Amino acid sequence: MPATGAAHPLHHSGNDSTKIVVGGAGFLTGKIDESTTFPAGDFRNAVPRFSVEARKANMALVDTVKAVANRKNATPAQVALAWLLAQQPWIAPIPGTTRLHRLEENIGAVDLALSVSELQAINVEAAKVSIQGDRLPEAAMKMTGH
């Protein structure tokens, strides 16, 4: 999920659509927490957002998404995608996967209806979380102008 207000400036820049990578390289699926160890060579070992400290600090957002998913009999990834799809018509989530069953899971988000109160609950909780850790290593951030 984007940080509070992240998509808004893109919309006002005249873009027809905004693409947002969702899932956080597996983080919002709820399968990664501060005790997760990534294999040698996994790119997440170099990403500040996947440091133990950042994962621990960012778990509040994961917990919110997981709670909604449990109530909706859905997966956290589906809730994250459905939340993004409900924000604005110009937001186009980009779920990444290399596995067919994950693609099928992601497609299921299109049929997941979140109520106004569920959307508000996610928004309220997301606003409370100050996402820790850059989304890319420092060198990559510099290359992309950040």
QUIWO-V349031 format. One line per field, one symbol per residue. ss: DSSP state (@ for helix, = for strand, . for the rest). psi: psi as a letter, one per 40 degrees, with the letter a starting at -180 (. if undefined). burial: # if it has 9 or more other ideal C-beta (glycine too) atoms within 8 Angstrom, else .. A space follows every 50 residues. Layout:
# QUIWO-V349031
ss: ???
psi: ???
burial: ???
This chain:
# QUIWO-V349031
ss: .......@@@@@.....=====....@@@.............@@@@.@@@ .@@@@@@@@@@@@@@@@@@@@@...@@@@@@@@@@@@...=====....@ @@@@@@@@@@@....@@@@@@@@@@@@@.........@@@@@@...
psi: iiiheddddddeeeidihhhhidffedeeeehaeehhiihehdedehdee iddddddedddddddddddddefiiddddddddddecieehgighhiehd dddddddeddehhhiddddddddddddehghihieiiddddddee.
burial: #....##..##......#.#.##.######.#...........##.#### ..##########.###.##..#.############....##.#.#..... .##.##.##..#.#...##.##..##..#...##.##...#.....
